[in-house]
Amino acid sequence: MEKLDARHTAMVLAVVFIATFMDGLDGSIVNVALPTIGESFGVDTATISWVAIVYFMVLAGTLVAFARIATDTGVRHIMAGGLGIFTVGSLVCGLSPSLEILIAARAVQGLGAAMMAAAGPICCVEYLPPSKLGFGMSIVTVGASVGFAAGPAVGGALVEFLPWHSIFLINVPIGIVTVPLMLKAISKSQPKKTSLDVRGTLVLFASIAFGTLALEMSAYPERSTLTIVSAILFIILLIAFVMNERRVQNPLIKLSMFTRWDFSAIFVTLLLTNLVYMAVLYLIPFYGTIPLGMSSLEIGAVVLVSSTVTAILGLPVARLSDRIGRKLFCVLSGLFEFVGFGILAAFAEDMPLWLMLVVMVLMGLGWAFVGGPMASRLVEHAGEERDMASSLMNEAYYVGGTIGTALIAMLFTVFSKSGGVDISDVTTDVFIEGFVPCLALTAIIGLVISEISAVVKDEKRTDDN
């Protein structure tokens, strides 16, 4: 695809930012409302987590497939169609009378979000020269990360003054306005014959679904049969996916990319980064509500500090990493996570507001330092498979988000022994028993991210203007 002039490039990046922001926003806007939604339906913390998990699960299971379609047919209709589906899903979420319908509508939202998330990075890779790649990728990652971090703040304000349904309905007017803008900003491209690996897509999605179910259900001893069956199916389907990808002519994922240890290492750090962030963003609203006694508005305001730091520093850090290299920023990102989550675990029982704000600043710095630099590292270490690497960047994020939310919900239930207990009946002591071990784990993972990032060297780049 030919490069665009500066004005048109700015329009494309603006559209990409809006799409990724909405995607990220709905990945986390429900978090601050989960206690309220859970209480309204009378369920425990693990059950209500499916409102968040199913969104990431559908994203992770379909993202690469839509990236393949977008690469073959052009990003224009994938981007606009995704936003349309996302908007319809949001409307159904906002009108949901039951938890089952809400979860199903969140799956529809996830499908539309996967289309947008797949098309966004490809726009950057195809339209921008390597010298601007870090900046372009930072538009994608800052849009998503600011959306992720701002979601609880926006959700907190809405839930404080309106019914929880409003956190979904807010997307509807934005979607109606943005779809025509997308069609104008993103030019048409000559479509090619689609080479989608349908079998691989279905097997990958099924494996992710059963793996997530096994992880979530493992917190309930009485559901051990379902857990074991789901785990076995996950392993069988994962093996079937690998065998299929090796056999087909146009695989969904070129597994040969993962034979490069540096590429695999960066992919793992991206996955772990979103794992810990989504785990913490899932727990913080419950932490603010139960032990700290904060309102939804207050919780949202605290988390807003994180998104503000990311919004201010994300693009400057990306530009700086384009000039001096990415490695240092990725190492520092993991250290910010280690220190921030370690503080949260150490002072959970007596957390002053100023220290909570320090933790939020560290979380914001972690996102700002990991966005453009680490995403660009993944693309640079992919060799000739840059388009696929850009889609795998988001795959790492959403697989990490799925695993992180399911894992932390399971571990919290196990440590707190709160399975089957309504959210309104969970006491402060019970919550802390589950909260501290979970935060200690995320801190350790942050240190692992830093160490892996330190091992991988930056690729030498040649600018293509």
C-alpha positions in Angstrom: 0.0 0.0 0.0 1.4 3.4 -0.9 2.4 5.9 1.8 -0.1 8.7 2.5 0.6 12.4 2.7 1.0 14.0 6.1 -2.6 15.2 6.4 -4.2 11.9 5.4 -1.8 10.0 7.6 -2.9 12.2 10.5 -6.5 11.3 9.7 -5.8 7.6 9.6 -3.9 7.7 12.9 -6.7 9.7 14.5 -9.2 7.1 13.4 -6.9 4.3 14.7 -6.6 6.1 18.0 -10.4 6.3 18.4 -10.9 2.7 17.5 -8.2 1.4 19.8 -9.3 3.8 22.6 -12.9 2.4 22.4 -11.5 -1.1 22.3 -9.4 -0.5 25.4 -12.1 1.5 27.2 -14.6 -1.3 27.0 -11.9 -3.8 28.1 -11.8 -2.1 31.5 -14.8 0.2 31.8 -16.8 -2.7 33.2 -14.2 -3.3 35.9 -15.3 -0.5 38.2 -18.9 -1.6 37.7 -18.3 -5.3 38.4 -19.1 -5.0 42.1 -22.4 -3.2 41.3 -23.3 -5.6 38.4 -22.4 -8.6 40.6 -24.6 -7.4 43.4 -27.5 -6.7 41.1 -27.4 -10.3 39.8 -26.5 -11.8 43.2 -23.3 -13.6 42.2 -19.8 -14.1 43.5 -16.6 -12.4 42.3 -15.5 -15.3 40.1 -18.8 -15.5 38.3 -19.1 -11.8 37.5 -15.5 -11.9 36.2 -16.9 -13.6 33.0 -18.3 -10.2 32.0 -14.7 -9.1 31.5 -13.2 -12.5 30.6 -15.5 -13.3 27.6 -14.6 -10.0 26.0 -10.9 -10.8 26.0 -11.5 -14.4 25.1 -13.3 -13.6 21.9 -10.7 -10.9 21.1 -7.8 -13.4 21.6 -9.6 -16.1 19.6 -10.5 -14.1 16.5 -7.9 -11.3 16.3 -5.3 -13.1 14.2 -8.0 -14.3 11.8 -9.3 -10.7 11.2 -5.7 -9.6 10.8 -5.3 -12.1 8.0 -8.5 -10.9 6.3 -7.5 -7.3 6.7 -4.1 -8.0 5.1 -5.7 -9.7 2.2 -8.7 -7.5 1.6 -7.6 -4.2 3.1 -8.2 -2.6 6.4 -11.0 -0.2 5.4 -14.1 -2.5 5.7 -12.6 -4.5 8.6 -12.1 -1.4 10.7 -15.5 0.2 9.9 -17.4 -3.2 10.1 -15.7 -3.9 13.4 -16.9 -0.6 14.9 -20.4 -1.2 13.6 -20.6 -4.7 15.3 -19.0 -3.2 18.4 -21.7 -0.5 18.6 -24.5 -3.0 18.2 -23.0 -5.2 20.9 -22.8 -2.2 23.2 -26.4 -1.4 22.7 -27.5 -5.0 23.6 -25.2 -4.9 26.6 -26.9 -1.7 27.8 -30.3 -3.2 27.4 -29.5 -6.6 29.0 -32.1 -7.9 31.5 -30.0 -10.9 32.7 -26.4 -11.9 33.3 -26.5 -14.5 30.5 -27.6 -12.0 27.9 -25.0 -9.5 29.1 -22.2 -12.0 28.7 -23.4 -13.0 25.2 -23.5 -9.3 24.2 -20.0 -8.8 25.6 -18.9 -11.6 23.2 -20.4 -9.6 20.3 -18.6 -6.6 21.5 -15.4 -8.6 21.6 -15.9 -9.7 18.0 -16.2 -6.1 16.8 -13.2 -5.1 19.0 -11.1 -7.9 17.4 -11.8 -6.5 14.0 -10.7 -3.0 15.0 -7.7 -4.2 17.0 -6.5 -6.3 14.0 -6.8 -3.4 11.5 -5.2 -0.7 13.6 -1.6 -1.9 13.8 -1.7 -3.0 10.1 -2.5 0.6 9.2 0.7 1.8 10.9 2.9 -0.9 9.4 1.7 -0.3 5.9 1.5 3.5 5.9 4.5 4.6 8.0 8.2 4.3 7.4 10.4 2.4 9.9 11.7 5.7 11.4 8.1 6.6 12.5 7.0 3.1 13.4 7.5 3.6 17.1 5.3 6.7 16.9 2.7 4.9 14.9 2.6 1.9 17.2 2.4 4.2 20.2 -0.8 5.7 18.7 -2.2 2.1 18.8 -0.8 1.2 22.2 -1.5 4.6 23.9 -5.0 4.6 22.5 -5.6 1.1 23.9 -3.8 1.7 27.2 -5.4 5.0 27.9 -8.7 3.4 27.1 -7.9 0.6 29.5 -6.8 2.9 32.3 -9.5 5.6 31.7 -12.2 2.9 31.6 -12.6 2.6 35.4 -12.6 6.5 35.7 -15.3 6.9 33.1 -17.2 3.9 34.5 -16.9 5.1 38.0 -18.5 8.5 37.1 -21.3 6.8 35.2 -22.1 4.2 37.8 -22.1 6.8 40.6 -24.9 8.8 39.0 -26.5 6.5 36.5 -27.5 2.8 36.2 -24.6 0.5 35.3 -26.1 0.0 31.9 -24.9 3.5 30.9 -21.3 2.2 30.7 -22.2 0.4 27.5 -24.7 2.8 26.0 -22.1 5.6 25.9 -20.5 3.8 23.0 -23.5 3.9 20.8 -23.4 7.6 19.7 -19.6 7.5 19.4 -19.9 4.5 17.0 -22.6 6.1 14.9 -20.4 9.2 14.4 -17.1 7.4 13.9 -18.1 4.8 11.2 -18.5 7.4 8.4 -15.3 9.1 9.5 -13.4 5.8 9.2 -14.7 5.2 5.7 -13.5 8.6 4.7 -10.1 8.4 6.3 -9.1 4.9 5.2 -8.8 4.7 1.4 -10.0 1.7 -0.6 -7.5 -1.0 -1.5 -7.4 -3.6 -4.2 -8.7 -6.8 -2.6 -6.9 -10.1 -3.0 -8.2 -13.6 -2.6 -8.7 -14.3 1.1 -6.4 -17.0 2.4 -8.0 -17.4 5.8 -7.2 -20.7 7.6 -10.8 -21.3 8.7 -10.0 -24.6 10.5 -7.1 -23.1 12.3 -9.3 -20.1 13.4 -12.0 -22.4 14.9 -9.5 -24.7 16.6 -7.6 -21.7 18.1 -10.7 -20.1 19.4 -12.0 -23.4 20.9 -8.6 -24.0 22.6 -8.6 -20.5 24.2 -12.2 -21.0 25.3 -11.6 -24.3 27.0 -8.3 -23.2 28.5 -10.0 -20.2 30.0 -12.9 -22.3 31.3 -10.5 -24.8 32.9 -8.5 -22.0 34.6 -11.7 -20.3 35.9 -13.4 -23.5 37.1 -10.3 -24.8 39.0 -11.3 -22.6 41.9 -14.4 -24.7 42.5 -13.6 -28.3 43.8 -17.2 -29.4 43.2 -16.6 -28.6 39.5 -13.5 -30.7 39.2 -14.9 -32.9 36.4 -15.6 -29.9 34.2 -12.2 -28.5 35.0 -10.4 -31.7 34.0 -12.4 -32.2 30.8 -11.9 -28.6 29.8 -8.1 -28.8 30.4 -7.9 -32.0 28.4 -9.8 -30.5 25.5 -7.5 -27.4 25.7 -4.4 -29.5 25.3 -5.9 -31.6 22.5 -7.1 -28.6 20.6 -3.8 -26.7 21.1 -1.8 -29.7 19.7 -4.3 -29.9 16.8 -3.8 -26.2 16.1 0.0 -26.6 15.9 -0.3 -29.6 13.6 -2.8 -27.8 11.4 -0.6 -24.7 11.1 2.4 -26.8 10.1 0.4 -28.5 7.3 -1.7 -25.8 5.6 -0.3 -23.6 2.9 -1.4 -20.3 4.4 -1.5 -20.8 8.1 -3.2 -18.4 10.5 0.0 -18.0 12.4 3.4 -18.8 11.0 4.8 -20.8 13.8 8.3 -20.5 12.3 8.4 -16.9 13.7 8.6 -18.4 17.2 11.7 -20.4 16.3 13.5 -17.0 16.8 14.2 -16.9 20.5 14.3 -13.1 20.6 10.8 -12.8 18.9 9.4 -15.4 21.3 10.9 -13.7 24.3 9.4 -10.3 23.3 6.0 -11.9 22.6 6.0 -13.5 26.1 6.9 -10.1 27.8 4.0 -8.5 25.9 1.6 -11.2 27.1 2.9 -11.0 30.7 2.6 -7.2 30.7 -1.1 -7.3 29.9 -1.6 -10.3 32.2 -0.5 -8.4 35.3 -2.2 -5.1 34.3 -5.6 -6.7 33.6 -5.3 -8.7 36.8 -4.7 -5.6 38.9 -7.4 -3.6 37.1 -9.8 -6.4 37.8 -9.0 -6.4 41.5 -8.7 -2.6 42.2 -12.5 -1.8 42.1 -13.2 -4.6 44.6 -10.3 -3.4 46.8 -11.6 0.2 46.7 -15.1 -0.9 47.4 -14.6 -3.5 50.2 -11.5 -2.7 52.3 -11.2 1.1 51.5 -14.9 1.9 51.4 -14.6 4.2 48.4 -17.4 5.1 46.0 -17.3 4.2 42.4 -16.5 7.8 41.5 -13.6 7.9 44.0 -12.2 4.6 42.6 -12.4 5.9 39.1 -10.6 9.1 40.0 -7.7 7.2 41.6 -7.3 5.0 38.5 -7.5 8.1 36.3 -4.0 9.1 37.6 -2.6 6.1 35.8 -4.2 6.9 32.5 -3.1 10.6 32.8 0.6 9.6 33.2 0.3 7.2 30.2 -1.4 9.9 28.1 1.3 12.5 28.9 4.4 10.4 28.5 3.4 7.7 26.0 4.1 9.5 22.8 7.3 11.3 24.0 8.7 8.0 25.3 7.9 6.3 21.9 9.7 9.1 20.0 12.7 8.9 22.3 12.8 5.1 21.9 12.9 5.6 18.1 16.1 7.6 18.5 18.0 5.9 21.3 16.6 2.3 21.3 13.8 0.4 22.9 15.5 -1.9 25.4 16.0 0.5 28.3 12.3 1.5 28.3 11.1 -2.1 28.3 13.4 -3.0 31.3 12.2 0.0 33.2 8.6 -0.8 32.5 8.9 -4.2 34.2 10.6 -2.5 37.2 7.8 0.0 37.6 5.4 -3.0 37.7 7.5 -4.8 40.3 7.7 -1.8 42.6 4.1 -0.6 42.1 2.5 -4.0 42.6 4.9 -4.8 45.4 3.8 -1.7 47.3 0.2 -2.6 46.8 0.7 -6.0 48.3 2.9 -4.8 51.2 0.5 -2.1 52.4 -2.8 -3.6 51.4 -4.2 -3.6 54.9 -3.4 0.0 55.7 -3.1 1.9 52.4 -3.0 5.7 52.7 -4.4 7.6 49.7 -1.0 9.2 48.8 0.6 5.8 48.6 -2.2 4.5 46.4 -1.6 7.4 44.1 2.1 6.5 43.9 1.1 3.0 42.8 -1.1 4.5 40.1 1.7 6.7 38.9 4.0 3.7 38.6 1.3 1.8 36.7 1.0 4.7 34.3 4.8 4.8 33.8 4.8 1.1 33.1 2.2 1.5 30.3 4.0 4.6 28.9 7.3 2.8 28.8 6.0 -0.4 27.3 3.6 0.8 24.6 5.6 2.0 21.6 9.0 0.5 22.5 8.0 -3.1 23.2 5.5 -3.3 20.3 8.1 -1.9 17.9 10.6 -4.5 19.2 8.2 -7.3 18.3 7.8 -6.0 14.7 11.5 -5.4 14.3 12.4 -8.9 15.4 9.9 -10.5 13.1 12.0 -10.3 10.0 9.8 -10.2 6.9 6.6 -11.0 8.7 5.9 -7.5 9.9 2.2 -7.5 9.2 1.6 -10.7 11.1 3.9 -9.5 13.9 1.7 -6.4 14.3 -1.4 -8.5 14.7 0.4 -10.8 17.1 1.3 -7.8 19.2 -2.4 -7.4 20.0 -2.8 -11.1 20.3 -0.3 -11.1 23.1 -2.2 -8.3 24.8 -5.6 -10.0 24.7 -4.4 -13.5 25.5 -2.6 -11.9 28.4 -5.8 -10.1 29.4 -7.9 -13.3 29.2 -5.4 -15.3 31.2 -4.7 -12.5 33.7 -8.4 -11.9 34.6 -9.3 -15.6 34.7 -6.1 -16.5 36.7 -6.5 -13.7 39.2 -10.2 -14.4 39.7 -9.4 -18.1 40.3 -6.5 -17.4 42.7 -8.5 -14.7 44.6 -11.3 -17.2 45.1 -8.9 -19.9 46.3 -7.0 -17.8 48.7 -10.0 -15.9 50.1 -12.3 -19.0 50.1 -15.1 -16.8 48.7 -16.4 -19.1 46.0 -20.2 -18.9 46.0 -20.3 -16.0 48.4 -22.2 -12.9 47.1 -20.0 -9.9 46.6 -22.0 -7.9 49.2 -21.2 -10.5 51.8 -17.3 -10.5 51.4 -15.7 -9.0 54.4 -12.5 -6.9 54.5 -10.4 -9.7 56.2 -11.6 -12.2 53.6 -10.8 -9.9 50.8 -7.3 -9.1 52.0 -6.5 -12.8 52.3 -7.1 -13.2 48.6 -5.8 -9.8 47.5 -2.3 -9.9 48.9 -1.1 -13.2 47.4 -2.5 -12.1 44.0 -0.6 -8.8 44.1 2.6 -10.4 45.2 2.4 -12.7 42.1 1.9 -9.7 39.8 4.9 -8.0 41.3 7.1 -11.0 40.7 5.9 -11.2 37.1 6.9 -7.6 36.7 10.4 -8.4 37.7 10.4 -11.3 35.2 9.3 -9.0 32.4 12.2 -6.6 33.2 14.8 -9.5 33.2 13.6 -10.9 29.9 13.6 -7.5 28.3 17.2 -6.9 29.4 18.3 -10.1 27.7 17.0 -9.2 24.2 19.0 -6.8 22.2 17.5 -4.1 20.0 17.6 -4.8 16.2 19.6 -2.4 14.0 17.2 -0.4 12.0 17.5 1.3 8.6 15.1 4.1 7.8 12.9 3.7 4.7 11.7 7.1 3.8 
